Amino acid sequence: MSPEQLRNKFPWINTEGVALASYGLENEGWFDPWSLLQGLRRKVQSMGVLFCQGEVTRFVSSSDRMETPSGEEVILKKIHEVHVKVDHSQEYQPVECAIVVNTAGAWSGQIAELAGIGKGPPGTLQGTKLPVEPRKRYVYLWHCPQGPGLEAPLLADPSGAYFRRDGLGNNYLGGCSPTAEEEPDPGNLEVDHDFFQDKVWPLLAQRVPAFETLKVKSAWAGYYDYNTFDQNGVVGPHPLVVNMYFATGFSGHGLQQAPAVGRAVAEMVLEGHFQTIDLSPFLFSRFYLGEKAQEHCII
C-alpha cells in the first residue's frame, strides 16, 4: 500500500516516513498465545501424553569414538537416561529414554550443555554450543478511548514498536524490543515501566497520534528463547549427541511456528528426514559451518 492508500484505509495512522506498507487481507491475523498453548496441551493429554513438572539435572549417556574422512576423531554420544528433579522434592526421578527432544525454550542452551554439547575444543563441532539464551521482554496493556478502535489490525512499525487491539473495550497491548545496549537483566521478571514511558510510548504516539492520551493499565514480562547466532529456530538432531533433537531458539516466533515445527521434528524422528517442508537450513550444524538463516523481523 502507498502512504495515501494507508491513510485512506486507516485514517488514524500518521504516514510520515512511510514509503510502503504491507497489509494482510487473508490467512493472517493474531491469536491469544496462552489460549492456543493450553489448547495444544489439552489435546495431546487427551491422546495419552503425560506431563511431568520438574528440572533436568543430568543425562546418562554412552560414547563411541569414530574417525571422519578427514582423519578427525569425534565422539558420538547416545543418551539413555534423564534425571529429573521433581518439584517440591530433593529427589530425582530417572527416566529411561530412546529419544530426547530439547524444547526447553530460553533454557535449552543450558540443557544442551548438560548433555555435553559445546564442551569440546573451540572451533570444532564438539566445541560448538547451542547459542540460545533467555532474553527478557515486556508487554504493556493500555486503555485509549480515542484509539483506532475495532478496525485496528496488528501493527508492526519500522521502529520496532508493535501493538494490537485487545478485546472490545478500547484496550491495546504491545511493546518494543530493547537495543543491545538496553538489554534488561534476565535474572528476574520485573517490569521496567520507565522503558515504556521513555522508549515505547514516543514511538507509538508518533505513528498513532491518538495514543498520546493512552493510560497504561498493566504489564508483564516473559522470556524469548533468543538465538544469538541468527535469531531463527533450531530444528532437528544434533550431529554428535545422536538422539537429542532440537525445537528451540525461535526468538519470539515459537508458538506461531509450533505446528509446523512439531510435524517436522516428528518426521525426522520417525523417518530420519524432513518430508513436508525441508527445514535443513535450520539444523544445528549451521552454527559450526557459519551458515546463517537470518531472521530480521524480531519485535
C-alpha positions as CSV (number, residue, x, y, z in Angstrom):
1,M,0.0,0.0,0.0
2,S,1.2,3.5,-0.7
3,P,1.1,6.1,2.1
4,E,-2.1,7.5,0.5
5,Q,-3.8,4.1,0.4
6,L,-2.7,3.5,4.0
7,R,-4.2,6.9,5.2
8,N,-7.5,6.1,3.4
9,K,-7.8,2.7,4.9
10,F,-6.6,3.7,8.4
11,P,-7.1,7.5,8.9
12,W,-5.6,7.2,12.5
13,I,-2.1,6.3,11.2
14,N,0.5,9.0,10.7
15,T,2.2,8.0,7.5
16,E,5.2,10.3,8.0
17,G,8.4,8.4,7.0
18,V,6.4,5.6,5.4
19,A,7.2,4.7,1.8
20,L,5.3,1.4,1.6
21,A,3.0,-0.6,3.8
22,S,2.0,-4.3,3.8
23,Y,-1.5,-5.3,4.8
24,G,-2.5,-8.9,5.0
25,L,-6.0,-9.4,3.6
26,E,-6.4,-13.1,4.3
27,N,-4.8,-16.1,6.1
28,E,-3.2,-13.6,8.5
29,G,-4.1,-12.2,11.9
30,W,-3.3,-12.7,15.5
31,F,-4.3,-15.1,18.3
32,D,-4.1,-15.4,22.0
33,P,-0.8,-17.3,22.6
34,W,-1.8,-18.6,26.1
35,S,-5.1,-20.0,24.9
36,L,-3.5,-21.7,21.9
37,L,-0.8,-23.3,24.1
38,Q,-3.4,-24.6,26.6
39,G,-5.5,-26.0,23.7
40,L,-2.5,-27.8,22.3
41,R,-1.6,-29.2,25.7
42,R,-5.1,-30.4,26.5
43,K,-5.3,-32.1,23.1
44,V,-2.1,-34.1,23.4
45,Q,-3.0,-35.0,27.0
46,S,-6.3,-36.5,25.6
47,M,-4.1,-38.5,23.3
48,G,-2.1,-40.0,26.1
49,V,0.8,-37.6,26.6
50,L,2.0,-37.5,30.3
51,F,3.3,-34.1,31.6
52,C,5.8,-34.3,34.5
53,Q,6.8,-31.0,36.1
54,G,10.5,-30.9,37.1
55,E,14.0,-29.8,36.3
56,V,16.5,-31.9,34.2
57,T,19.7,-32.2,36.2
58,R,21.7,-34.8,34.4
59,F,22.0,-37.0,31.3
60,V,23.4,-40.6,31.4
61,S,24.9,-41.5,28.1
62,S,27.2,-43.9,26.3
63,S,30.0,-42.9,23.9
64,D,31.6,-44.2,20.7
65,R,34.7,-42.9,19.0
66,M,34.8,-42.6,15.3
67,E,37.1,-41.0,12.7
68,T,35.9,-38.6,10.0
69,P,37.0,-38.9,6.3
70,S,39.5,-36.0,7.1
71,G,41.0,-38.0,9.9
72,E,39.5,-36.0,12.8
73,E,38.4,-38.1,15.7
74,V,34.9,-37.4,17.1
75,I,32.9,-38.8,19.9
76,L,29.3,-39.9,19.3
77,K,27.1,-39.9,22.3
78,K,23.7,-41.5,22.9
79,I,21.5,-40.6,25.9
80,H,20.0,-43.5,27.8
81,E,18.6,-41.8,30.9
82,V,17.5,-38.4,32.1
83,H,17.5,-37.4,35.7
84,V,14.5,-35.1,36.6
85,K,14.3,-33.3,39.9
86,V,10.6,-33.2,40.7
87,D,9.1,-30.0,42.1
88,H,9.0,-29.7,45.9
89,S,11.4,-32.6,46.4
90,Q,15.1,-33.1,46.8
91,E,15.0,-36.4,45.0
92,Y,15.4,-37.0,41.2
93,Q,13.5,-39.4,39.0
94,P,15.5,-41.4,36.5
95,V,13.7,-41.6,33.2
96,E,14.9,-44.1,30.6
97,C,14.6,-42.8,27.0
98,A,15.3,-43.6,23.4
99,I,14.8,-40.0,22.2
100,V,15.2,-36.6,23.8
101,V,13.7,-33.5,22.3
102,N,15.1,-30.3,23.7
103,T,12.2,-27.9,23.7
104,A,13.3,-26.1,26.9
105,G,12.9,-22.6,25.3
106,A,15.1,-20.0,26.9
107,W,16.9,-22.6,28.9
108,S,17.6,-25.0,26.1
109,G,21.2,-23.9,25.9
110,Q,21.7,-25.0,29.5
111,I,20.1,-28.3,28.8
112,A,22.4,-28.8,25.7
113,E,25.4,-28.1,27.9
114,L,24.3,-30.7,30.4
115,A,24.4,-33.2,27.5
116,G,28.0,-32.2,26.8
117,I,27.2,-30.1,23.8
118,G,29.8,-27.4,23.3
119,K,32.3,-28.9,25.7
120,G,34.9,-29.7,23.1
121,P,37.8,-27.6,21.8
122,P,36.9,-24.2,20.3
123,G,36.4,-24.2,16.5
124,T,35.4,-27.9,16.4
125,L,31.9,-29.5,16.0
126,Q,32.3,-30.9,19.5
127,G,33.1,-27.4,20.8
128,T,30.1,-25.7,19.1
129,K,27.5,-24.5,21.7
130,L,23.7,-24.2,21.2
131,P,23.6,-20.3,21.1
132,V,20.2,-19.9,22.8
133,E,19.7,-17.8,25.9
134,P,16.9,-16.1,27.9
135,R,16.1,-12.5,26.8
136,K,13.5,-10.6,28.9
137,R,10.8,-8.8,27.0
138,Y,7.9,-6.6,28.3
139,V,4.3,-6.5,27.1
140,Y,2.2,-3.5,28.1
141,L,-1.6,-3.1,28.1
142,W,-3.1,0.3,27.8
143,H,-6.5,2.0,27.6
144,C,-7.2,4.7,25.0
145,P,-10.9,5.7,24.3
146,Q,-9.7,7.9,21.3
147,G,-7.6,5.0,19.9
148,P,-8.0,3.2,16.5
149,G,-11.0,1.1,17.6
150,L,-12.3,-2.1,16.2
151,E,-10.6,-1.6,12.8
152,A,-7.1,-1.8,14.3
153,P,-5.1,-4.7,12.9
154,L,-1.8,-6.0,14.4
155,L,0.6,-3.2,13.5
156,A,4.3,-3.6,13.4
157,D,6.1,-0.3,12.9
158,P,9.6,0.1,11.2
159,S,10.8,1.5,14.5
160,G,10.3,-2.0,16.1
161,A,7.2,-0.9,18.2
162,Y,4.1,-3.0,17.7
163,F,0.5,-3.1,19.1
164,R,-2.8,-4.8,18.6
165,R,-6.3,-4.4,19.9
166,D,-7.1,-6.4,23.0
167,G,-10.8,-7.1,23.3
168,L,-13.6,-4.7,22.5
169,G,-13.2,-2.0,25.2
170,N,-10.6,0.4,23.7
171,N,-7.7,-1.6,25.2
172,Y,-4.5,-2.3,23.3
173,L,-1.3,-4.3,24.0
174,G,2.1,-4.0,22.6
175,G,5.8,-3.2,23.2
176,C,9.2,-2.9,21.6
177,S,12.4,-4.9,21.8
178,P,15.3,-3.1,23.5
179,T,18.5,-2.3,21.7
180,A,21.6,-4.4,22.6
181,E,22.7,-1.6,25.0
182,E,19.3,-1.6,26.7
183,E,19.0,-5.4,27.3
184,P,17.5,-5.9,30.7
185,D,18.7,-8.4,33.3
186,P,17.0,-11.8,32.6
187,G,17.5,-12.9,36.2
188,N,14.0,-11.7,37.2
189,L,10.7,-10.9,35.6
190,E,10.2,-7.4,37.0
191,V,8.7,-4.9,34.5
192,D,10.5,-1.7,33.7
193,H,7.7,0.9,33.4
194,D,10.2,3.6,32.5
195,F,11.1,1.7,29.4
196,F,7.5,2.2,28.2
197,Q,7.5,5.9,29.1
198,D,10.9,6.7,27.6
199,K,11.2,4.3,24.6
200,V,7.9,2.7,23.6
201,W,5.3,5.4,24.1
202,P,7.0,8.0,22.0
203,L,7.2,5.6,19.1
204,L,3.5,4.6,19.4
205,A,2.4,8.2,19.7
206,Q,4.4,9.2,16.6
207,R,2.7,6.6,14.5
208,V,-0.7,6.8,16.1
209,P,-1.2,10.4,17.4
210,A,-4.3,9.3,19.4
211,F,-2.1,7.3,21.6
212,E,-0.7,10.5,23.2
213,T,-3.6,10.2,25.6
214,L,-3.2,6.5,26.5
215,K,-3.1,5.2,30.0
216,V,-1.2,2.0,30.9
217,K,-3.3,-0.4,32.9
218,S,-1.0,-3.4,33.4
219,A,2.2,-5.0,32.1
220,W,4.1,-8.3,32.3
221,A,7.5,-9.7,31.4
222,G,8.5,-13.0,29.8
223,Y,11.3,-14.7,28.0
224,Y,12.3,-15.1,24.4
225,D,14.4,-18.2,23.6
226,Y,16.8,-15.9,21.9
227,N,19.1,-17.4,19.2
228,T,22.2,-15.1,19.4
229,F,23.5,-16.5,16.1
230,D,20.8,-15.6,13.6
231,Q,17.6,-15.2,15.7
232,N,16.0,-18.2,14.0
233,G,14.8,-21.6,15.1
234,V,17.0,-24.7,15.6
235,V,15.2,-27.8,14.3
236,G,16.3,-31.4,14.1
237,P,19.0,-33.7,15.5
238,H,22.4,-32.9,17.0
239,P,25.2,-34.4,14.8
240,L,27.1,-35.9,17.7
241,V,24.6,-36.4,20.5
242,V,22.7,-38.6,18.1
243,N,19.3,-39.0,19.9
244,M,18.9,-35.4,21.0
245,Y,16.6,-33.3,18.7
246,F,16.0,-29.6,18.9
247,A,12.9,-27.4,18.6
248,T,14.1,-24.2,20.1
249,G,15.7,-20.7,19.5
250,F,12.7,-19.1,17.8
251,S,13.4,-15.7,19.4
252,G,9.7,-14.9,19.9
253,H,8.2,-16.7,17.0
254,G,7.9,-20.2,18.6
255,L,4.2,-20.5,19.0
256,Q,3.5,-19.1,15.6
257,Q,5.7,-21.8,14.0
258,A,5.0,-24.6,16.5
259,P,2.5,-26.8,14.5
260,A,4.9,-26.9,11.5
261,V,8.0,-27.5,13.7
262,G,6.3,-30.2,15.7
263,R,5.4,-32.0,12.5
264,A,9.0,-31.6,11.1
265,V,10.6,-33.0,14.3
266,A,8.2,-35.9,14.3
267,E,9.1,-36.7,10.6
268,M,12.8,-36.5,11.5
269,V,12.4,-38.8,14.5
270,L,10.2,-41.4,12.6
271,E,11.5,-41.2,9.1
272,G,15.0,-39.9,9.5
273,H,14.5,-36.8,7.3
274,F,12.2,-33.9,6.7
275,Q,9.2,-34.7,4.4
276,T,6.6,-32.0,4.3
277,I,8.9,-28.9,4.4
278,D,12.7,-29.1,4.1
279,L,13.9,-27.4,7.2
280,S,17.6,-28.3,6.6
281,P,18.7,-24.6,6.8
282,F,17.7,-24.7,10.5
283,L,19.8,-27.7,11.5
284,F,22.3,-27.4,14.4
285,S,25.3,-27.9,12.0
286,R,24.9,-24.3,10.7
287,F,26.4,-23.0,13.8
288,Y,29.6,-24.9,13.2
289,L,29.6,-24.1,9.4
290,G,28.8,-20.4,10.0
291,E,25.8,-20.5,7.7
292,K,23.2,-18.1,9.0
293,A,19.5,-18.3,8.3
294,Q,19.0,-14.7,9.4
295,E,15.6,-13.6,10.8
296,H,15.3,-9.8,10.5
297,C,11.7,-9.4,11.8
298,I,12.1,-9.8,15.5
299,I,9.9,-7.4,17.5
